[in-house]
Amino acid sequence: MAPAEGAPLRVEVAWAPRPREVQRVALTLPAGSTVEDALRASGLGPAAAPGADVAFAVWGRVVPAATPLRDRDRVELLRPLQVDPKEARRLRYRSQAERSPRRRGPAAR
């Protein structure tokens, strides 16, 4: 059942300032509110600072700050990447290869 026109929106804003730490705020906003309105109302991290270098997503999809919200949306603040994911994988592979014993073909019996 769709919410009535003009009914308040219930949204959640989530932000992970550090790995394995998530801050969430549940909000009730007026109909027609945008991602930017939710971020301002949440007061979370860099959302409170105008012009912060943060991307936004609604349910994991990157959206502009002017995107209108729907009831029960989850707005997420996305931190900038510290390391390119491909490079991080290469580094993990190299360090794992250095720690493991060298393989020498089929095992001799």
N, C-alpha and C positions, 0 to 999 in steps of 0.2 A: 504494500500500500504506500503510495507516494505521499510525502508530507504536504500539508496544506500550503497554498501560496502565502507567503509572508510569515510563515511559522519560523521560529528561531532555529538556527542550525546548531547541532551538537557536533563539535569537531575535537580532534586530539592533535596536539603539536608535540613532536618528538625530536630530541636532539641528543647525539652521542658526543660529548666533549672529548672523551678519551675512549680508547678501546675497552670493551666490556663494561661500559658505564652508560646508561640511558636515562635521560630525564624526560618525563612526559607530563603534559598539562592538559586536562580536559577543560574545554571552553564551551560556552553557549554564546553564540553571536547572532546578530540580526540577519534576516534574510538578505541575500545579495552581497554578503561579505566576501572578500577576496583572500588569497593566500597572504598578502601583505598585512591585511587587517588581523588575521589570526596570529601572525608572527609578532606583531606589535602588542597584541593583547596578552600573549603568552609570557613576554618578558624573559624568554630563554636566551642565554648566551649572546652570540653575535646578532641575533634577530632584533634585539633592543637597540643596537647601534646602527644608525642609518649608514648605508654605503658599505657595509661589511662585505667581504669577499666570500659569500656563501651561496650555494645553489639551493634550490627548493624542489621538493617533489611531493606529489600527492599519490599515496599508495605505490611508491617506488618509481613513478614516472616523472621525469624532470619537467617542470612547468615554469612559466614566467610568474612574477609576483602578482600580476594583475588578473590571474586566473580566478574565476568565481568558484566558490565552494558549494558542495552539496552536503546534505545532512549525513552525518557519520563519516565524513572524510577524515583521513589521517594525513596531516601535513608533516613533512620531514625536512629537517635542515641537514644539508650534506656538506661535510667537511671537505676541503680540497685534498687531493691525493698527495701523500708525502713521497711516495715512490711509485714509479710506473709498475703496474701489476706484472707485465711481462718480465721486466728486469728483476723484480722480487722473486719470481719463480726461478729464473736462471741462477740467482744467488743461492736460493735454497737447494737447488739441485747440486750445485758445485760443493756446498758445504756438506751435504749428505754423502756425496761421492768420496770426499776426503776422509770422512769418518768410517765408512764401511770398508770391510776387507776387500781386496782386489779379487775379482772373479777371473779364473783361468780356464775357461772352456769347461768341458764335461768333467765331472768329478772322477778322480782316479780311484780304483777300488783295489 
